[in-house]
Amino acid sequence: MSPKLTQLLEAMTPQEQTEVETFFSNFVPRSRVKEAINALLAARELSFTHVGNKSFLQVTPPKQAFVPRPRPQRVGG
């Protein structure tokens, strides 16, 4: 994803897909917007978050590296 597009999407609050399509359709055809959204969903750059009975698009949060906690050492073993 381009850095400027990423910055724009990160600045947005989660939106319904139709709202995102309507916004970007002012600049490019809606079919291209749908293709881009589907490509970003497939690449897991965007994801859905569910609130009530609605699904909103959001920039997928970065994954946190798993760091296991050290095991406590046994005393007197």
Residue pairs with C-beta under 8 A, 6 or more apart in sequence:
1 9
1 40
1 43
1 45
6 45
6 59
9 46
9 59
10 59
14 49
14 51
14 56
14 57
14 58
15 23
15 56
15 57
16 54
16 55
16 56
16 57
17 37
17 55
17 57
20 33
20 37
20 57
21 30
21 33
21 34
21 37
22 30
24 30
24 33
24 36
25 33
37 46
37 57
40 46
41 47
41 48
44 60
45 59
45 60
46 57
46 58
46 59
46 60
47 57
47 58
47 59
47 60
48 55
48 56
48 57
48 58
49 55
49 56
49 57
49 58
50 56
